Amino acid sequence: MVEKEQVLFADHPHVRFKQADLSEGLGDLKITEAPFALYFSSYGSLSHLARKDLVHLLQDICHHGRHGSLVVMDLIGRYSIE
């Protein structure tokens, strides 16, 4: 998906896509990358994380993001608010 998005958005240099193992939080991204304007996850992928891993990821996002950053996530099953 990341490779496809890089092709589809090639004419938008301000848009970048990253791949990471989110069970390890943001990992090296929090060191090597400036804060993102948007932290986005879809298709319930974060619902597959263990609770401790999801909490760790959200803490990383809170520390890495800047004022005004958006967090958009699609949680289903055990973490949904349904």
Beta strands, then each sheet from edge to edge (+ up, - down):
strand 1: 38-41
strand 2: 70-73
sheet 1: 1+ 2+
end
